Amino acid sequence: RPTVVMVHGHVLRWQLRHLGPRETQLLTLLRRSGVHHVIDTDLAILEPRGGLTIVPRGETIDERLVRGVRGAGIIPRSLLR
């Protein structure tokens, strides 16, 4: 299941422990996605096949796109549209 792994630039280590990947692997995925500063990531969702969905700072995501995502309840309302 897709899982929230970052909120407002903060890595949710407890979510990563649940999934298996280490923080270093998450940082690698962020770099590969073009992220230059961790704090510029308001939301990151680790997808089941290892991809990463990123919501950059100042942007929002459609509420329908996070239905069924593990940890969706901790996504701040300010990031949802």
TORLOTI-67936 format. One record per residue (C-alpha): chain; residue number from 0; x, y, z. Coordinates in Angstrom, 3 decimals. Layout:
// residues N
<"A"; NUM; <X; Y; Z>>,
...
END
This chain:
// residues 81
<"A"; 0; <0.000; 0.000; 0.000>>,
<"A"; 1; <1.277; 3.543; -0.673>>,
<"A"; 2; <2.532; 5.109; 2.551>>,
<"A"; 3; <3.196; 8.680; 3.724>>,
<"A"; 4; <6.915; 8.886; 4.579>>,
<"A"; 5; <7.485; 12.663; 4.817>>,
<"A"; 6; <5.434; 15.656; 5.943>>,
<"A"; 7; <6.700; 19.266; 5.782>>,
<"A"; 8; <10.291; 18.170; 5.203>>,
<"A"; 9; <10.345; 15.742; 8.134>>,
<"A"; 10; <11.047; 12.070; 7.517>>,
<"A"; 11; <8.574; 9.819; 9.316>>,
<"A"; 12; <11.126; 7.252; 10.481>>,
<"A"; 13; <8.470; 5.095; 12.143>>,
<"A"; 14; <6.797; 4.659; 8.752>>,
<"A"; 15; <10.102; 3.709; 7.133>>,
<"A"; 16; <10.788; 1.135; 9.856>>,
<"A"; 17; <7.405; -0.376; 9.098>>,
<"A"; 18; <8.219; -0.599; 5.375>>,
<"A"; 19; <11.863; -1.589; 5.452>>,
<"A"; 20; <13.706; 1.129; 3.482>>,
<"A"; 21; <16.240; 3.232; 5.307>>,
<"A"; 22; <16.314; 7.012; 5.386>>,
<"A"; 23; <19.358; 6.967; 3.081>>,
<"A"; 24; <17.286; 5.129; 0.456>>,
<"A"; 25; <14.529; 7.725; 0.792>>,
<"A"; 26; <17.059; 10.529; 0.327>>,
<"A"; 27; <18.321; 8.805; -2.815>>,
<"A"; 28; <14.772; 8.665; -4.192>>,
<"A"; 29; <14.307; 12.356; -3.404>>,
<"A"; 30; <17.507; 13.270; -5.266>>,
<"A"; 31; <16.476; 11.157; -8.243>>,
<"A"; 32; <13.176; 13.036; -8.260>>,
<"A"; 33; <14.981; 16.368; -8.511>>,
<"A"; 34; <14.651; 17.471; -4.886>>,
<"A"; 35; <17.562; 19.698; -3.860>>,
<"A"; 36; <16.440; 20.560; -0.320>>,
<"A"; 37; <14.529; 18.154; 1.918>>,
<"A"; 38; <12.625; 21.034; 3.508>>,
<"A"; 39; <11.132; 21.809; 0.079>>,
<"A"; 40; <9.137; 18.562; 0.232>>,
<"A"; 41; <5.782; 19.078; 1.931>>,
<"A"; 42; <4.635; 15.513; 1.326>>,
<"A"; 43; <6.251; 12.303; 0.108>>,
<"A"; 44; <4.400; 9.055; -0.446>>,
<"A"; 45; <6.343; 5.842; -1.016>>,
<"A"; 46; <4.564; 3.795; -3.657>>,
<"A"; 47; <4.304; -0.024; -3.516>>,
<"A"; 48; <6.836; -0.581; -6.299>>,
<"A"; 49; <9.397; 1.776; -4.781>>,
<"A"; 50; <8.514; 4.997; -6.574>>,
<"A"; 51; <7.982; 8.258; -4.758>>,
<"A"; 52; <5.146; 10.759; -5.113>>,
<"A"; 53; <6.289; 14.224; -4.048>>,
<"A"; 54; <4.250; 17.331; -3.272>>,
<"A"; 55; <6.672; 20.284; -3.299>>,
<"A"; 56; <6.385; 23.080; -0.761>>,
<"A"; 57; <3.575; 25.464; -1.635>>,
<"A"; 58; <1.600; 22.920; -3.663>>,
<"A"; 59; <-1.380; 20.757; -2.764>>,
<"A"; 60; <-2.664; 17.337; -3.746>>,
<"A"; 61; <-6.213; 16.338; -4.621>>,
<"A"; 62; <-7.802; 14.648; -1.620>>,
<"A"; 63; <-8.998; 11.795; -3.825>>,
<"A"; 64; <-5.405; 10.883; -4.656>>,
<"A"; 65; <-4.555; 10.052; -1.049>>,
<"A"; 66; <-7.559; 7.835; -0.332>>,
<"A"; 67; <-6.284; 4.438; 0.701>>,
<"A"; 68; <-2.789; 5.743; 1.433>>,
<"A"; 69; <-1.394; 4.486; 4.748>>,
<"A"; 70; <-0.932; 7.542; 6.957>>,
<"A"; 71; <-3.369; 9.733; 4.989>>,
<"A"; 72; <-4.878; 10.849; 8.287>>,
<"A"; 73; <-1.657; 12.639; 9.258>>,
<"A"; 74; <-1.525; 14.722; 6.085>>,
<"A"; 75; <-2.259; 18.324; 7.085>>,
<"A"; 76; <-5.482; 19.704; 5.591>>,
<"A"; 77; <-3.434; 22.609; 4.198>>,
<"A"; 78; <-1.820; 20.161; 1.732>>,
<"A"; 79; <-5.130; 18.784; 0.476>>,
<"A"; 80; <-7.393; 20.308; -2.108>>,
END
